[in-house]
Amino acid sequence: MGIKTEEFLKGDVYIDFPYEEVMFHFVKDSGKIFRKFYGDPLEDEVPHTSKLFAEAQIAGDLITAEQYLRGKEKRSL
């Protein structure tokens, strides 16, 4: 668990943070960060100061681009 800093130096990084049902995509070339919640096919850009992104870096899981694009279904309550 957790994403090592070296991963961000290698290229684009995709993170799954199941605790909050959200995924992130860090684009190395632009430095932009995108987020999409489970059950939502759309993503939006978030600032580098996002606390949720910081938590995902610490406790999230590295995933592939394909997994990010496919997304995940929102859990039922």
TIPA-432711 format. One line per 5 residues: number of its first residue (from 1); their letters; for each residue y, x, z of N, C-alpha, C. Coordinates in steps of 0.1 Angstrom, whole numbers. Last residue first. Layout:
N
NUM	A	Y,X,Z,Y,X,Z,Y,X,Z  ...
END
This chain:
77
77	LSRKE	8,-251,-5,12,-251,9,2,-260,17  -5,-229,-30,-3,-243,-25,0,-242,-10  11,-202,-45,1,-207,-36,5,-221,-32  18,-198,-79,23,-200,-66,12,-206,-57  1,-175,-100,4,-189,-96,9,-189,-82
72	KGRLY	16,-147,-115,6,-153,-106,11,-167,-103  19,-127,-146,24,-134,-134,12,-139,-126  18,-114,-170,9,-126,-168,14,-134,-156  35,-93,-165,38,-102,-176,30,-115,-174  21,-79,-145,34,-85,-143,38,-96,-153
67	QEATI	-2,-72,-158,-3,-81,-147,10,-87,-144  9,-55,-178,2,-67,-182,1,-77,-170  18,-34,-163,28,-42,-170,21,-56,-174  0,-33,-131,3,-29,-145,13,-38,-151  11,-25,-98,3,-32,-107,7,-28,-121
62	LDGAI	12,-14,-64,15,-10,-78,6,-19,-87  21,-36,-38,11,-29,-45,15,-26,-59  43,-33,-9,38,-39,-21,27,-31,-27  57,-22,13,44,-29,16,38,-35,3  79,-7,2,72,-3,14,58,-9,15
57	QAEAF	88,-21,-20,85,-7,-21,76,-2,-10  93,-46,-7,82,-45,-17,78,-31,-20  116,-40,8,103,-43,14,91,-42,5  133,-35,-14,130,-25,-4,117,-27,3  134,-61,-25,129,-50,-33,125,-38,-24
52	LKSTH	146,-74,-3,133,-78,-7,126,-68,-16  171,-63,-3,163,-60,8,148,-64,5  189,-48,-29,180,-60,-25,171,-56,-14  204,-29,-39,206,-31,-25,197,-43,-20  202,-30,-66,195,-19,-59,195,-21,-44
47	PVEDE	201,-65,-76,208,-52,-73,199,-42,-66  181,-80,-102,185,-79,-88,192,-65,-85  176,-102,-129,180,-89,-124,184,-90,-109  148,-124,-132,162,-122,-131,164,-108,-125  123,-141,-152,127,-130,-143,142,-129,-143
42	LPDGY	101,-168,-156,114,-162,-159,116,-151,-148  78,-182,-148,77,-172,-159,90,-164,-162  68,-187,-116,80,-188,-124,78,-177,-135  46,-183,-100,47,-196,-106,59,-198,-115  62,-159,-80,49,-165,-84,52,-179,-89
37	FKRFI	93,-146,-93,85,-152,-82,72,-158,-88  105,-116,-104,100,-129,-108,91,-134,-97  131,-92,-111,122,-99,-101,117,-112,-107  141,-59,-120,140,-73,-123,129,-79,-113  165,-34,-121,154,-40,-113,153,-54,-116
32	KGSDK	175,-5,-140,176,-19,-136,163,-24,-129  175,20,-151,176,19,-137,177,5,-132  170,24,-178,183,18,-174,185,18,-159  145,38,-177,155,42,-187,169,36,-183  128,24,-158,133,38,-156,145,41,-165
27	VFHFM	129,-6,-144,130,0,-157,136,14,-156  108,-23,-122,118,-12,-123,118,-6,-136  99,-54,-114,98,-45,-125,110,-35,-125  81,-73,-89,93,-66,-94,90,-57,-105  71,-105,-77,68,-93,-84,81,-86,-88
22	VEEYP	62,-126,-49,72,-121,-58,67,-108,-64  53,-136,-23,50,-142,-36,60,-139,-47  55,-122,0,67,-131,-4,65,-137,-17  30,-110,0,35,-116,12,47,-126,9  27,-97,-26,21,-110,-23,26,-117,-10
17	FDIYV	43,-81,-46,45,-82,-32,40,-96,-28  37,-57,-71,34,-71,-66,36,-71,-51  56,-39,-94,52,-41,-80,48,-55,-77  59,-14,-118,56,-28,-116,50,-30,-102  80,9,-133,72,6,-122,71,-9,-120
12	DGKLF	84,33,-160,86,19,-154,76,17,-143  81,67,-148,84,57,-158,86,43,-152  81,88,-129,72,88,-141,76,79,-152  98,82,-109,101,93,-117,93,93,-130  84,62,-95,97,59,-101,102,69,-111
7	EETKI	63,77,-84,60,66,-94,73,62,-102  74,92,-64,70,99,-77,68,88,-88  76,75,-42,88,78,-50,85,84,-63  49,51,-39,55,65,-37,67,67,-47  47,20,-25,49,27,-37,56,41,-35
2	GM	23,3,-5,35,11,-7,36,19,-19  -12,8,0,0,0,0,12,9,0
END
